[in-house]
Amino acid sequence: MSGLNGDKSRFHRERKQKIARRKRTRELLKGAATQPRSVVGAAAPRPGTVSA
């Protein structure tokens, strides 16, 4: 059913959950984009590789 057909309680509850989930995801991605990345881990060679 949809919001038009009378199932408004579930429809609006799920709608608010979707909006909140999108908001949390955007804030998480925005926070991850502003943090500087660690350079220390990138310089170490991966295990299992053979150095020339």
PDBQT receptor file of N, H, CA, C and O in Angstrom, charges set to zero:
ATOM      1  N   MET A   1       0.843  -1.191   0.000  1.00  0.00    +0.000 N 
ATOM      2  CA  MET A   1       0.000   0.000   0.000  1.00  0.00    +0.000 C 
ATOM      3  C   MET A   1       0.878   1.241   0.000  1.00  0.00    +0.000 C 
ATOM      4  O   MET A   1       2.078   1.170   0.266  1.00  0.00    +0.000 OA
ATOM      5  N   SER A   2       0.285   2.338  -0.292  1.00  0.00    +0.000 N 
ATOM      6  H   SER A   2      -0.690   2.396  -0.508  1.00  0.00    +0.000 HD
ATOM      7  CA  SER A   2       1.035   3.584  -0.339  1.00  0.00    +0.000 C 
ATOM      8  C   SER A   2       0.416   4.604   0.598  1.00  0.00    +0.000 C 
ATOM      9  O   SER A   2      -0.578   4.334   1.271  1.00  0.00    +0.000 OA
ATOM     10  N   GLY A   3       1.008   5.753   0.627  1.00  0.00    +0.000 N 
ATOM     11  H   GLY A   3       1.816   5.973   0.080  1.00  0.00    +0.000 HD
ATOM     12  CA  GLY A   3       0.471   6.824   1.446  1.00  0.00    +0.000 C 
ATOM     13  C   GLY A   3      -0.908   7.262   0.997  1.00  0.00    +0.000 C 
ATOM     14  O   GLY A   3      -1.700   7.750   1.802  1.00  0.00    +0.000 OA
ATOM     15  N   LEU A   4      -1.199   7.093  -0.267  1.00  0.00    +0.000 N 
ATOM     16  H   LEU A   4      -0.556   6.696  -0.921  1.00  0.00    +0.000 HD
ATOM     17  CA  LEU A   4      -2.510   7.492  -0.780  1.00  0.00    +0.000 C 
ATOM     18  C   LEU A   4      -3.599   6.500  -0.410  1.00  0.00    +0.000 C 
ATOM     19  O   LEU A   4      -4.775   6.858  -0.350  1.00  0.00    +0.000 OA
ATOM     20  N   ASN A   5      -3.212   5.249  -0.161  1.00  0.00    +0.000 N 
ATOM     21  H   ASN A   5      -2.257   4.958  -0.210  1.00  0.00    +0.000 HD
ATOM     22  CA  ASN A   5      -4.209   4.221   0.078  1.00  0.00    +0.000 C 
ATOM     23  C   ASN A   5      -4.479   3.960   1.550  1.00  0.00    +0.000 C 
ATOM     24  O   ASN A   5      -5.123   2.964   1.879  1.00  0.00    +0.000 OA
ATOM     25  N   GLY A   6      -4.015   4.809   2.441  1.00  0.00    +0.000 N 
ATOM     26  H   GLY A   6      -3.491   5.619   2.174  1.00  0.00    +0.000 HD
ATOM     27  CA  GLY A   6      -4.387   4.679   3.838  1.00  0.00    +0.000 C 
ATOM     28  C   GLY A   6      -3.324   4.098   4.747  1.00  0.00    +0.000 C 
ATOM     29  O   GLY A   6      -3.548   4.039   5.956  1.00  0.00    +0.000 OA
ATOM     30  N   ASP A   7      -2.195   3.671   4.247  1.00  0.00    +0.000 N 
ATOM     31  H   ASP A   7      -2.013   3.719   3.265  1.00  0.00    +0.000 HD
ATOM     32  CA  ASP A   7      -1.153   3.096   5.090  1.00  0.00    +0.000 C 
ATOM     33  C   ASP A   7      -0.176   4.203   5.488  1.00  0.00    +0.000 C 
ATOM     34  O   ASP A   7       1.038   4.063   5.337  1.00  0.00    +0.000 OA
ATOM     35  N   LYS A   8      -0.722   5.291   5.994  1.00  0.00    +0.000 N 
ATOM     36  H   LYS A   8      -1.707   5.405   6.117  1.00  0.00    +0.000 HD
ATOM     37  CA  LYS A   8       0.090   6.478   6.233  1.00  0.00    +0.000 C 
ATOM     38  C   LYS A   8       1.086   6.296   7.362  1.00  0.00    +0.000 C 
ATOM     39  O   LYS A   8       2.177   6.863   7.310  1.00  0.00    +0.000 OA
ATOM     40  N   SER A   9       0.748   5.530   8.368  1.00  0.00    +0.000 N 
ATOM     41  H   SER A   9      -0.138   5.069   8.410  1.00  0.00    +0.000 HD
ATOM     42  CA  SER A   9       1.638   5.352   9.513  1.00  0.00    +0.000 C 
ATOM     43  C   SER A   9       2.966   4.730   9.079  1.00  0.00    +0.000 C 
ATOM     44  O   SER A   9       4.035   5.265   9.371  1.00  0.00    +0.000 OA
ATOM     45  N   ARG A  10       2.887   3.616   8.391  1.00  0.00    +0.000 N 
ATOM     46  H   ARG A  10       2.019   3.181   8.154  1.00  0.00    +0.000 HD
ATOM     47  CA  ARG A  10       4.114   2.944   7.932  1.00  0.00    +0.000 C 
ATOM     48  C   ARG A  10       4.802   3.771   6.859  1.00  0.00    +0.000 C 
ATOM     49  O   ARG A  10       6.028   3.882   6.854  1.00  0.00    +0.000 OA
ATOM     50  N   PHE A  11       4.045   4.340   5.970  1.00  0.00    +0.000 N 
ATOM     51  H   PHE A  11       3.049   4.249   5.974  1.00  0.00    +0.000 HD
ATOM     52  CA  PHE A  11       4.604   5.133   4.875  1.00  0.00    +0.000 C 
ATOM     53  C   PHE A  11       5.448   6.286   5.413  1.00  0.00    +0.000 C 
ATOM     54  O   PHE A  11       6.576   6.499   4.968  1.00  0.00    +0.000 OA
ATOM     55  N   HIS A  12       4.892   7.033   6.378  1.00  0.00    +0.000 N 
ATOM     56  H   HIS A  12       3.976   6.860   6.740  1.00  0.00    +0.000 HD
ATOM     57  CA  HIS A  12       5.620   8.189   6.899  1.00  0.00    +0.000 C 
ATOM     58  C   HIS A  12       6.782   7.774   7.795  1.00  0.00    +0.000 C 
ATOM     59  O   HIS A  12       7.809   8.452   7.824  1.00  0.00    +0.000 OA
ATOM     60  N   ARG A  13       6.634   6.669   8.529  1.00  0.00    +0.000 N 
ATOM     61  H   ARG A  13       5.800   6.119   8.506  1.00  0.00    +0.000 HD
ATOM     62  CA  ARG A  13       7.732   6.175   9.362  1.00  0.00    +0.000 C 
ATOM     63  C   ARG A  13       8.911   5.778   8.479  1.00  0.00    +0.000 C 
ATOM     64  O   ARG A  13      10.051   6.143   8.768  1.00  0.00    +0.000 OA
ATOM     65  N   GLU A  14       8.652   5.041   7.417  1.00  0.00    +0.000 N 
ATOM     66  H   GLU A  14       7.727   4.744   7.182  1.00  0.00    +0.000 HD
ATOM     67  CA  GLU A  14       9.724   4.631   6.502  1.00  0.00    +0.000 C 
ATOM     68  C   GLU A  14      10.301   5.829   5.753  1.00  0.00    +0.000 C 
ATOM     69  O   GLU A  14      11.498   5.876   5.473  1.00  0.00    +0.000 OA
ATOM     70  N   ARG A  15       9.448   6.791   5.431  1.00  0.00    +0.000 N 
ATOM     71  H   ARG A  15       8.475   6.753   5.658  1.00  0.00    +0.000 HD
ATOM     72  CA  ARG A  15       9.911   8.002   4.747  1.00  0.00    +0.000 C 
ATOM     73  C   ARG A  15      10.891   8.771   5.631  1.00  0.00    +0.000 C 
ATOM     74  O   ARG A  15      11.940   9.212   5.161  1.00  0.00    +0.000 OA
ATOM     75  N   LYS A  16      10.549   8.932   6.908  1.00  0.00    +0.000 N 
ATOM     76  H   LYS A  16       9.697   8.574   7.290  1.00  0.00    +0.000 HD
ATOM     77  CA  LYS A  16      11.436   9.632   7.829  1.00  0.00    +0.000 C 
ATOM     78  C   LYS A  16      12.735   8.857   8.035  1.00  0.00    +0.000 C 
ATOM     79  O   LYS A  16      13.800   9.461   8.162  1.00  0.00    +0.000 OA
ATOM     80  N   GLN A  17      12.660   7.532   8.068  1.00  0.00    +0.000 N 
ATOM     81  H   GLN A  17      11.795   7.041   7.964  1.00  0.00    +0.000 HD
ATOM     82  CA  GLN A  17      13.867   6.724   8.214  1.00  0.00    +0.000 C 
ATOM     83  C   GLN A  17      14.784   6.897   7.007  1.00  0.00    +0.000 C 
ATOM     84  O   GLN A  17      16.001   7.003   7.159  1.00  0.00    +0.000 OA
ATOM     85  N   LYS A  18      14.202   6.924   5.814  1.00  0.00    +0.000 N 
ATOM     86  H   LYS A  18      13.214   6.838   5.692  1.00  0.00    +0.000 HD
ATOM     87  CA  LYS A  18      15.008   7.103   4.596  1.00  0.00    +0.000 C 
ATOM     88  C   LYS A  18      15.696   8.463   4.594  1.00  0.00    +0.000 C 
ATOM     89  O   LYS A  18      16.872   8.575   4.246  1.00  0.00    +0.000 OA
ATOM     90  N   ILE A  19      14.951   9.497   4.985  1.00  0.00    +0.000 N 
ATOM     91  H   ILE A  19      13.996   9.407   5.266  1.00  0.00    +0.000 HD
ATOM     92  CA  ILE A  19      15.516  10.851   5.011  1.00  0.00    +0.000 C 
ATOM     93  C   ILE A  19      16.669  10.913   6.011  1.00  0.00    +0.000 C 
ATOM     94  O   ILE A  19      17.722  11.477   5.713  1.00  0.00    +0.000 OA
ATOM     95  N   ALA A  20      16.468  10.331   7.204  1.00  0.00    +0.000 N 
ATOM     96  H   ALA A  20      15.613   9.873   7.446  1.00  0.00    +0.000 HD
ATOM     97  CA  ALA A  20      17.512  10.344   8.227  1.00  0.00    +0.000 C 
ATOM     98  C   ALA A  20      18.733   9.545   7.776  1.00  0.00    +0.000 C 
ATOM     99  O   ALA A  20      19.866   9.940   8.051  1.00  0.00    +0.000 OA
ATOM    100  N   ARG A  21      18.509   8.419   7.083  1.00  0.00    +0.000 N 
ATOM    101  H   ARG A  21      17.588   8.098   6.860  1.00  0.00    +0.000 HD
ATOM    102  CA  ARG A  21      19.624   7.592   6.604  1.00  0.00    +0.000 C 
ATOM    103  C   ARG A  21      20.436   8.353   5.564  1.00  0.00    +0.000 C 
ATOM    104  O   ARG A  21      21.667   8.310   5.587  1.00  0.00    +0.000 OA
ATOM    105  N   ARG A  22      19.761   9.047   4.655  1.00  0.00    +0.000 N 
ATOM    106  H   ARG A  22      18.762   9.082   4.637  1.00  0.00    +0.000 HD
ATOM    107  CA  ARG A  22      20.472   9.841   3.647  1.00  0.00    +0.000 C 
ATOM    108  C   ARG A  22      21.278  10.952   4.301  1.00  0.00    +0.000 C 
ATOM    109  O   ARG A  22      22.410  11.226   3.904  1.00  0.00    +0.000 OA
ATOM    110  N   LYS A  23      20.681  11.599   5.319  1.00  0.00    +0.000 N 
ATOM    111  H   LYS A  23      19.761  11.377   5.642  1.00  0.00    +0.000 HD
ATOM    112  CA  LYS A  23      21.365  12.690   6.004  1.00  0.00    +0.000 C 
ATOM    113  C   LYS A  23      22.616  12.180   6.711  1.00  0.00    +0.000 C 
ATOM    114  O   LYS A  23      23.669  12.813   6.630  1.00  0.00    +0.000 OA
ATOM    115  N   ARG A  24      22.518  11.042   7.403  1.00  0.00    +0.000 N 
ATOM    116  H   ARG A  24      21.663  10.528   7.468  1.00  0.00    +0.000 HD
ATOM    117  CA  ARG A  24      23.681  10.464   8.085  1.00  0.00    +0.000 C 
ATOM    118  C   ARG A  24      24.764  10.079   7.092  1.00  0.00    +0.000 C 
ATOM    119  O   ARG A  24      25.949  10.298   7.341  1.00  0.00    +0.000 OA
ATOM    120  N   THR A  25      24.354   9.503   5.964  1.00  0.00    +0.000 N 
ATOM    121  H   THR A  25      23.391   9.325   5.762  1.00  0.00    +0.000 HD
ATOM    122  CA  THR A  25      25.322   9.090   4.952  1.00  0.00    +0.000 C 
ATOM    123  C   THR A  25      26.053  10.292   4.371  1.00  0.00    +0.000 C 
ATOM    124  O   THR A  25      27.270  10.255   4.189  1.00  0.00    +0.000 OA
ATOM    125  N   ARG A  26      25.315  11.354   4.079  1.00  0.00    +0.000 N 
ATOM    126  H   ARG A  26      24.326  11.384   4.226  1.00  0.00    +0.000 HD
ATOM    127  CA  ARG A  26      25.950  12.564   3.525  1.00  0.00    +0.000 C 
ATOM    128  C   ARG A  26      26.936  13.162   4.512  1.00  0.00    +0.000 C 
ATOM    129  O   ARG A  26      28.031  13.567   4.123  1.00  0.00    +0.000 OA
ATOM    130  N   GLU A  27      26.555  13.224   5.811  1.00  0.00    +0.000 N 
ATOM    131  H   GLU A  27      25.665  12.895   6.127  1.00  0.00    +0.000 HD
ATOM    132  CA  GLU A  27      27.451  13.781   6.815  1.00  0.00    +0.000 C 
ATOM    133  C   GLU A  27      28.701  12.916   6.973  1.00  0.00    +0.000 C 
ATOM    134  O   GLU A  27      29.804  13.436   7.140  1.00  0.00    +0.000 OA
ATOM    135  N   LEU A  28      28.524  11.597   6.919  1.00  0.00    +0.000 N 
ATOM    136  H   LEU A  28      27.628  11.175   6.783  1.00  0.00    +0.000 HD
ATOM    137  CA  LEU A  28      29.660  10.692   7.029  1.00  0.00    +0.000 C 
ATOM    138  C   LEU A  28      30.619  10.877   5.857  1.00  0.00    +0.000 C 
ATOM    139  O   LEU A  28      31.833  10.948   6.049  1.00  0.00    +0.000 OA
ATOM    140  N   LEU A  29      30.076  10.953   4.649  1.00  0.00    +0.000 N 
ATOM    141  H   LEU A  29      29.090  10.894   4.494  1.00  0.00    +0.000 HD
ATOM    142  CA  LEU A  29      30.918  11.137   3.470  1.00  0.00    +0.000 C 
ATOM    143  C   LEU A  29      31.601  12.500   3.473  1.00  0.00    +0.000 C 
ATOM    144  O   LEU A  29      32.759  12.623   3.073  1.00  0.00    +0.000 OA
ATOM    145  N   LYS A  30      30.876  13.525   3.928  1.00  0.00    +0.000 N 
ATOM    146  H   LYS A  30      29.935  13.424   4.253  1.00  0.00    +0.000 HD
ATOM    147  CA  LYS A  30      31.467  14.857   3.990  1.00  0.00    +0.000 C 
ATOM    148  C   LYS A  30      32.607  14.874   5.002  1.00  0.00    +0.000 C 
ATOM    149  O   LYS A  30      33.649  15.476   4.747  1.00  0.00    +0.000 OA
ATOM    150  N   GLY A  31      32.423  14.227   6.138  1.00  0.00    +0.000 N 
ATOM    151  H   GLY A  31      31.576  13.738   6.346  1.00  0.00    +0.000 HD
ATOM    152  CA  GLY A  31      33.467  14.152   7.160  1.00  0.00    +0.000 C 
ATOM    153  C   GLY A  31      34.672  13.377   6.674  1.00  0.00    +0.000 C 
ATOM    154  O   GLY A  31      35.806  13.754   6.970  1.00  0.00    +0.000 OA
ATOM    155  N   ALA A  32      34.455  12.299   5.934  1.00  0.00    +0.000 N 
ATOM    156  H   ALA A  32      33.534  11.993   5.694  1.00  0.00    +0.000 HD
ATOM    157  CA  ALA A  32      35.562  11.504   5.418  1.00  0.00    +0.000 C 
ATOM    158  C   ALA A  32      36.332  12.264   4.344  1.00  0.00    +0.000 C 
ATOM    159  O   ALA A  32      37.539  12.069   4.198  1.00  0.00    +0.000 OA
ATOM    160  N   ALA A  33      35.661  13.119   3.598  1.00  0.00    +0.000 N 
ATOM    161  H   ALA A  33      34.681  13.278   3.716  1.00  0.00    +0.000 HD
ATOM    162  CA  ALA A  33      36.329  13.865   2.534  1.00  0.00    +0.000 C 
ATOM    163  C   ALA A  33      37.218  14.964   3.101  1.00  0.00    +0.000 C 
ATOM    164  O   ALA A  33      38.213  15.330   2.476  1.00  0.00    +0.000 OA
ATOM    165  N   THR A  34      36.879  15.500   4.276  1.00  0.00    +0.000 N 
ATOM    166  H   THR A  34      36.071  15.203   4.784  1.00  0.00    +0.000 HD
ATOM    167  CA  THR A  34      37.655  16.605   4.829  1.00  0.00    +0.000 C 
ATOM    168  C   THR A  34      38.841  16.135   5.648  1.00  0.00    +0.000 C 
ATOM    169  O   THR A  34      39.772  16.910   5.867  1.00  0.00    +0.000 OA
ATOM    170  N   GLN A  35      38.841  14.874   6.115  1.00  0.00    +0.000 N 
ATOM    171  H   GLN A  35      38.085  14.244   5.937  1.00  0.00    +0.000 HD
ATOM    172  CA  GLN A  35      39.952  14.381   6.917  1.00  0.00    +0.000 C 
ATOM    173  C   GLN A  35      41.160  14.093   6.032  1.00  0.00    +0.000 C 
ATOM    174  O   GLN A  35      41.010  13.539   4.943  1.00  0.00    +0.000 OA
ATOM    175  N   PRO A  36      42.367  14.466   6.493  1.00  0.00    +0.000 N 
ATOM    176  CA  PRO A  36      43.567  14.144   5.715  1.00  0.00    +0.000 C 
ATOM    177  C   PRO A  36      43.838  12.648   5.768  1.00  0.00    +0.000 C 
ATOM    178  O   PRO A  36      43.595  11.995   6.783  1.00  0.00    +0.000 OA
ATOM    179  N   ARG A  37      44.340  12.120   4.676  1.00  0.00    +0.000 N 
ATOM    180  H   ARG A  37      44.538  12.650   3.851  1.00  0.00    +0.000 HD
ATOM    181  CA  ARG A  37      44.627  10.690   4.607  1.00  0.00    +0.000 C 
ATOM    182  C   ARG A  37      46.005  10.406   5.193  1.00  0.00    +0.000 C 
ATOM    183  O   ARG A  37      46.902  11.246   5.136  1.00  0.00    +0.000 OA
ATOM    184  N   SER A  38      46.157   9.239   5.744  1.00  0.00    +0.000 N 
ATOM    185  H   SER A  38      45.428   8.556   5.791  1.00  0.00    +0.000 HD
ATOM    186  CA  SER A  38      47.420   8.831   6.322  1.00  0.00    +0.000 C 
ATOM    187  C   SER A  38      48.390   8.434   5.214  1.00  0.00    +0.000 C 
ATOM    188  O   SER A  38      48.042   7.646   4.335  1.00  0.00    +0.000 OA
ATOM    189  N   VAL A  39      49.612   8.980   5.253  1.00  0.00    +0.000 N 
ATOM    190  H   VAL A  39      49.895   9.621   5.967  1.00  0.00    +0.000 HD
ATOM    191  CA  VAL A  39      50.619   8.681   4.242  1.00  0.00    +0.000 C 
ATOM    192  C   VAL A  39      51.516   7.550   4.721  1.00  0.00    +0.000 C 
ATOM    193  O   VAL A  39      52.181   6.913   3.904  1.00  0.00    +0.000 OA
ATOM    194  N   VAL A  40      51.554   7.286   6.011  1.00  0.00    +0.000 N 
ATOM    195  H   VAL A  40      51.014   7.804   6.674  1.00  0.00    +0.000 HD
ATOM    196  CA  VAL A  40      52.458   6.299   6.582  1.00  0.00    +0.000 C 
ATOM    197  C   VAL A  40      52.131   4.903   6.049  1.00  0.00    +0.000 C 
ATOM    198  O   VAL A  40      53.047   4.165   5.688  1.00  0.00    +0.000 OA
ATOM    199  N   GLY A  41      50.870   4.525   5.990  1.00  0.00    +0.000 N 
ATOM    200  H   GLY A  41      50.126   5.125   6.283  1.00  0.00    +0.000 HD
ATOM    201  CA  GLY A  41      50.493   3.203   5.527  1.00  0.00    +0.000 C 
ATOM    202  C   GLY A  41      50.735   2.977   4.056  1.00  0.00    +0.000 C 
ATOM    203  O   GLY A  41      50.934   1.837   3.636  1.00  0.00    +0.000 OA
ATOM    204  N   ALA A  42      50.725   4.015   3.270  1.00  0.00    +0.000 N 
ATOM    205  H   ALA A  42      50.564   4.941   3.612  1.00  0.00    +0.000 HD
ATOM    206  CA  ALA A  42      50.896   3.881   1.824  1.00  0.00    +0.000 C 
ATOM    207  C   ALA A  42      52.341   3.600   1.440  1.00  0.00    +0.000 C 
ATOM    208  O   ALA A  42      52.590   2.997   0.396  1.00  0.00    +0.000 OA
ATOM    209  N   ALA A  43      53.301   4.024   2.263  1.00  0.00    +0.000 N 
ATOM    210  H   ALA A  43      53.098   4.513   3.112  1.00  0.00    +0.000 HD
ATOM    211  CA  ALA A  43      54.708   3.856   1.919  1.00  0.00    +0.000 C 
ATOM    212  C   ALA A  43      55.217   2.440   2.196  1.00  0.00    +0.000 C 
ATOM    213  O   ALA A  43      56.190   2.004   1.581  1.00  0.00    +0.000 OA
ATOM    214  N   ALA A  44      54.574   1.724   3.108  1.00  0.00    +0.000 N 
ATOM    215  H   ALA A  44      53.784   2.079   3.608  1.00  0.00    +0.000 HD
ATOM    216  CA  ALA A  44      55.033   0.380   3.454  1.00  0.00    +0.000 C 
ATOM    217  C   ALA A  44      54.661  -0.592   2.357  1.00  0.00    +0.000 C 
ATOM    218  O   ALA A  44      53.555  -0.513   1.822  1.00  0.00    +0.000 OA
ATOM    219  N   PRO A  45      55.568  -1.528   1.995  1.00  0.00    +0.000 N 
ATOM    220  CA  PRO A  45      55.240  -2.516   0.967  1.00  0.00    +0.000 C 
ATOM    221  C   PRO A  45      54.221  -3.526   1.500  1.00  0.00    +0.000 C 
ATOM    222  O   PRO A  45      54.181  -3.818   2.695  1.00  0.00    +0.000 OA
ATOM    223  N   ARG A  46      53.418  -4.041   0.607  1.00  0.00    +0.000 N 
ATOM    224  H   ARG A  46      53.451  -3.804  -0.364  1.00  0.00    +0.000 HD
ATOM    225  CA  ARG A  46      52.425  -5.030   0.995  1.00  0.00    +0.000 C 
ATOM    226  C   ARG A  46      53.090  -6.385   1.224  1.00  0.00    +0.000 C 
ATOM    227  O   ARG A  46      54.038  -6.731   0.519  1.00  0.00    +0.000 OA
ATOM    228  N   PRO A  47      52.616  -7.142   2.183  1.00  0.00    +0.000 N 
ATOM    229  CA  PRO A  47      53.195  -8.481   2.376  1.00  0.00    +0.000 C 
ATOM    230  C   PRO A  47      52.917  -9.376   1.182  1.00  0.00    +0.000 C 
ATOM    231  O   PRO A  47      51.845  -9.298   0.581  1.00  0.00    +0.000 OA
ATOM    232  N   GLY A  48      53.851 -10.206   0.843  1.00  0.00    +0.000 N 
ATOM    233  H   GLY A  48      54.721 -10.269   1.331  1.00  0.00    +0.000 HD
ATOM    234  CA  GLY A  48      53.682 -11.114  -0.284  1.00  0.00    +0.000 C 
ATOM    235  C   GLY A  48      54.261 -10.579  -1.575  1.00  0.00    +0.000 C 
ATOM    236  O   GLY A  48      54.326 -11.316  -2.559  1.00  0.00    +0.000 OA
ATOM    237  N   THR A  49      54.688  -9.313  -1.613  1.00  0.00    +0.000 N 
ATOM    238  H   THR A  49      54.635  -8.714  -0.813  1.00  0.00    +0.000 HD
ATOM    239  CA  THR A  49      55.283  -8.785  -2.835  1.00  0.00    +0.000 C 
ATOM    240  C   THR A  49      56.788  -8.998  -2.798  1.00  0.00    +0.000 C 
ATOM    241  O   THR A  49      57.392  -9.031  -1.726  1.00  0.00    +0.000 OA
ATOM    242  N   VAL A  50      57.370  -9.138  -3.933  1.00  0.00    +0.000 N 
ATOM    243  H   VAL A  50      56.880  -9.112  -4.804  1.00  0.00    +0.000 HD
ATOM    244  CA  VAL A  50      58.814  -9.346  -4.036  1.00  0.00    +0.000 C 
ATOM    245  C   VAL A  50      59.445  -8.035  -4.475  1.00  0.00    +0.000 C 
ATOM    246  O   VAL A  50      59.059  -7.464  -5.494  1.00  0.00    +0.000 OA
ATOM    247  N   SER A  51      60.427  -7.555  -3.693  1.00  0.00    +0.000 N 
ATOM    248  H   SER A  51      60.740  -8.020  -2.865  1.00  0.00    +0.000 HD
ATOM    249  CA  SER A  51      61.104  -6.324  -4.066  1.00  0.00    +0.000 C 
ATOM    250  C   SER A  51      62.228  -6.627  -5.041  1.00  0.00    +0.000 C 
ATOM    251  O   SER A  51      62.888  -7.659  -4.917  1.00  0.00    +0.000 OA
ATOM    252  N   ALA A  52      62.453  -5.765  -5.991  1.00  0.00    +0.000 N 
ATOM    253  H   ALA A  52      61.917  -4.927  -6.091  1.00  0.00    +0.000 HD
ATOM    254  CA  ALA A  52      63.442  -6.017  -7.045  1.00  0.00    +0.000 C 
ATOM    255  C   ALA A  52      64.804  -5.547  -6.688  1.00  0.00    +0.000 C 
ATOM    256  O   ALA A  52      65.735  -5.694  -7.480  1.00  0.00    +0.000 OA
TER     257      ALA A  52
